[in-house]
Amino acid sequence: MCGIVGYVGDGNVYKILINGLYRLEYRGYDSAGIALGSAGKINIFKTVGKVDNLVNFCKDKDTDCTFGIAHTRWATHGAPSDCNAHPHYSEDGNIALVHNGTIENYKLLKEALEEHGCRFHTQTDTEVLVQLVSWIRHENQCTLVEAVREALKQVIGAYAIAVIAKDDPDTIVAARKQSPLVIGIGDNETFLASDATPFVEYTKDVVYLEDEQIALIRKGKPLKIFNFENEESTINVKKLELSISQLEKGGYPHFMLKEIFEQPNTLLDCIRGRVVQGGKKVVLNGVNDNKDKFLNARRIIIVACGTSWHASLIGKRLLQDMCRIPVEVEYASEFRYSNPVITPDDVVIAISQSGETADTLAAVEIARKAGAFVYGISNVVGSSIPRNTDSGTYIHVGPEIGVASTKAFTGQVMVLTLLALTIAELKGTMTQLEIEEMGQWILRIPKIVEEVLGLAPQIERLSLIYTYARNFLYLGRGYSYPVALEGALKLKEISYIHAEGYPAAEMKHGPIALIDAEMPSVIIAPNDHLYEKIVSNVQQVKSRGGSTIAIVTKGDTEISSIANHVLEVPKVPEMLSPIITTIPLQLLSYYIAINKEKDVDMPRNLAKSVTVE
Ligand code: G6P
């Protein structure tokens, strides 16, 4: 949801900023822009479309400079256009600003500035902010930091900003509230970005800016951080655990395919050190260190968005089955405005791959204020959700760059499985033997996933038959119902085919009316305790002329004899089946999108990290 990069130092500023934008492009790709500064001069170049367009645009331009800021946009206020692209600048051209987030009171601020004679040239909320900073600076004859601080005091909304001025060379002022910003401290150079990926090859020393902090980044001078009361904050330097190879495609045509195929390894990383003694014991430190909270939990509420919400639905079943604790799952965006009843006896689990989703972060805030114990499950180390929760677990699947989530989903489901097993052991709701049996199965999962990935050529062939279907139905029951939702979401996201996930038995209450020869159904039907039930659902589709693709357990005969196509996966315990059955669905959507020549890694209108509500 918009990517910001900034750089001050002796390196090639233009190159560093452009490479940074490429790394952050997953956050939004409607338009891109750059502001290149040197003493008394700022050149701004911006274009609609992806970073490639910006690079072409800049080919014959003066990109010589000593400091700069850049931005890749996911439009909120104002359509994607050259004019609405960031950086935005003050009317006198002195100040340039990039912004990630939304300024809720921008209309009021704009009217006030218009009364003072300011004129506006874009439809964005960001232009209001840069004009406000400029106006305050003029009126008060103050420094850039002071003007930014005074402007932000008037702002309602969420933001991460970077600001530069012609008359203040080799300086960047940055600030954040509810949108991430991280500063990289190198040798005589300082980087700023929405996440650490733009500067991973230059430095591992990072400082995560906190909400309502303002950073003053200057060439050759130490970093300074202030709060809104102008008090200097202590600088807490952390070590980054990220390598450049994790950010490359490694021979795959797309990040999404790489990430699908990485799953045997990412799942191994996710369980490493957590399933120990040959599977006899499951240890999740975040849970073991907070035993009392989980043992006394009256109920668990899981909040999340998108794919993470689907993982949460699986988590609900796991926690209920293994731990016998009541669990509610809420969309974070609904939860935050639902006047929720939360008590200090509740445990709230927030699940977010990026750790930055605005709605999930807001839900965390509400739960903490209500006194609940808040547990985060995230992938991005140091992101806002882990930093704002009482405890938590990282899924450790490495950076996920493809916008449609794949390896993060299986990592989340795996962590939820470990969480449920750990609590079950503490509560005594499972026997030692049952826990050991699950632990041993979990250790086998990476190899089983590898086997399932062997279905890729069969799925690629199958995808050719269904590439031009206009609608799909995904059906599942029990643990396979959230898998159906996730399969449908994956197809929608990257192939733009309408797809609906449904509990298979609910189909007869409405969606069955849609079934005809043009509407294929994907049925997730592993051999679990609802298998016989779903057989009749397959028959209902068939008897109405619908074609069926079924995900079944190896050796299946019943559904295999009715369905048009079957994809066989190895047998695993029912509670582990979502990790296995989801893999063929990821591959099916990938190949269909490829057949349709869609941009699978950067699907239209989407962004990976949604930092606005
Ligand atoms: C966006 C992404 C989805 C993701 C969702 C929640 O919509 O495109 O892939 O599932 O945000 O993101 P989170 O980082 O909180 O898991």
Residues whose N, C-alpha, C, O or C-beta is under 5 A from the ligand:
A	BS01	G6P	C305 G306 T307 S308 I351 S352 Q353 S354 G355 T357 V403 A404 S405 A607 K608 V610
